[in-house]
Amino acid sequence: MEVFAPMVVGLVSALVPMLFFGTFLIIGVGGVVMALTHQQSRMRTLREHWKKVGDRRGLVFRKKTWKEWPSLRGPVGKHEVLVDMFQTGGKHKTTWTRVRVRPPVALPAGAIVGREGVEATLAKMVGGQDIEVGIPKLDYRLRLRGRTPEDLRSWMAQPAAMELAHAVDTAHDGVREGWVTLVVKESLTIGLDELIDRTVLLADDLTAARVQPWAALRDLPGLELVEQGQLYRISGQLDGVPIEVLGDPRRGRTRITAQLPPGLPPDLHLEKGSCELGDPILDRMVTATGAPLAVLQDLVAQDGVREDLLAVVHGNPGSTVDAQRIVVDVRSFSDAALVEKVWDAVRLANSLRERLARGQASQGNRRPGGVTAKP
């Protein structure tokens, strides 16, 4: 017995670590199995909830695969809606739920609108873009970037932008790559309907703000709005002047064209710049060519015409006047002053028409030899 005692002790000493290791192995494997089971149960609950939401809203449900998370996609009203999930982080990952809504009208090109924060502040310190609207409360809360600053600024200057600021206070993103986007830091098994409704409502408000100037213009008597794909076209007559307004939300530009009556110098060209008409105001603000100096002075350096001309060509760089038409170049699709700019073109057209009529009447009153007839 004494011979076997050391062997038993040695065997027990060898088995104890193995037993401990086996116990921990079983516990570890059991923990992994339980975690996987919990994850599968949670994902099954999430999948069932998302599918119910999709079936109720008419959205197509795609279940999770090894390559991507579950998603919902389809139309809600006039919007295209995409709901999905993603993860960020390294070892300790964070799961996010994201709702993206693409409005039926194009948003300003390259627009990225999100809340101000540490990352945005650091980005601006190294030269990152930050377009300011001029509304302190809004500029403090939102950071704006885009390829068409004037269009983005005029769009965000409307009340709907404050709704966006409120939304990104409690959710992330805002506007990115043509989508209105809200992101929350959790995988939603409840509350998904609410997040979708909230994002769609925000997209509705921002879309209405995008086309609001066009709705106001459409309401003017004698004008008709026609949507040609992504282009907006309004045409008709205002105060006897044939008018066409063409807007491209993708480029963030609007062009107003007002037809002029015959009788102007055929090579007439007026635009922003400088000239030598002998008028202290026009000489610094307008380029006038295409006719003798006396003709140009008689045509544009007159009360009424002068003010209307400056409102068009000086107030809108790139705008021109020739013998046939006035072309107003508006560097925005959502310009709140669009209606007033159309009326500026109409007023200038009528001022030039009246000036031509007075000139023709004056010529008719002249006798041969340059003597003016008595009235």
C-alpha positions, 0 to 999 in steps of 0.5 A: 500500500505504501508503494502505491501511495506516491502514485495515487498522490501524483495521479490526484495532483495531475488530475486536479488541474485537469478537473479545474481546466475542464470545469472552466472549459465547460463553463466557458463553452456554456457561456458562449452557447448561452450568449449565442442562444441569447443573440439568436433569440434577440435577433429572431425577435428583432427579425419578427418585429422588423418583418411585421413593420415592413408588412404593415407599411408595404416595405420589403424585408431582407433578413440578416445574412453573414454579410449584412444586417436586416433591412427594410426598403420601399416607398412611403408616400412620395419618399423612398425609405431605407431602414438598416443597422450597422456597427462601429467600434473595435473590440467593443462594438456599438450597434446602430439603427438607421432610417434614411428617407430620400425626398422626391425633389433633389436636395442641394448637391453634396449637402451634409447637415449634422449637429455641431460637436467636438468632431465638427469643431476639430474639423473646422479648425483644420479647414473643414467647410462650415456654411453659416446661414446667418441665424445664430441659434441654427449656426450654433447647432448645425454644421452645413457642408455642400457644393452649392453653398448659396442653395444650401444656405437659402434652404436651411434659412427656412423654419424647417431647418430648426426642426432638423436641429431639434431632431439631431439633438436626440439622433445622429446624422441629419442630411447626407448624400441626398437622404434625410437620415436619423440614427439611434444607438441601439438595435430597435425591437420596439420603437421602429415605427416611431423612428420611421414616422419621425424621419418621414415627417422631417423629410416632408418638412424639408421637402416643403421648404425646398419647393416653398418658393415655387409653390408661392410662384405657382399661386400667382395668376397667369402662371402654370407649374410643370414638373419635368423629371427633376426640373421645375418649369413655370411659365405664363404672363405676369402684367403682360410680360411673357415669363418662364422660370426654370429650376434645377434642384440638382444644380441648385440654380434657377433661371428667370427669362422675361421676353422684351418687346421689339425695338431695342438696339439689336446688339444691346448687352447689359450685365453687372460690371462698369461702364461710362454712361456718365451716370455715377451709379450705373457707371460703377455697377453695370456694363452697357454695350451694343449701341451708341452712348447717347442711345444707351444713356437715353434708354437706361440712365433714366429714373425707373429704368435705372432702379429696375435694371440694378435690381436685376443685374447687380442683385443677381450676378450672371444676369443679362439683358439683350434685345430680346430678353431679360435673363436672371440667374438665381444661384439657388433653387430654394431662394425665398425671394424667388417671387420678388426676383420674378417681379424684378424682371417683369418691372424691368421689362415694363420699364423698358417697354414704356421707355421705348414707347416714350421715345417713339412718341417723342420721335413722332412729335418731331417735324422735319428739320428737328423742330418738335411739334406743339401738342 
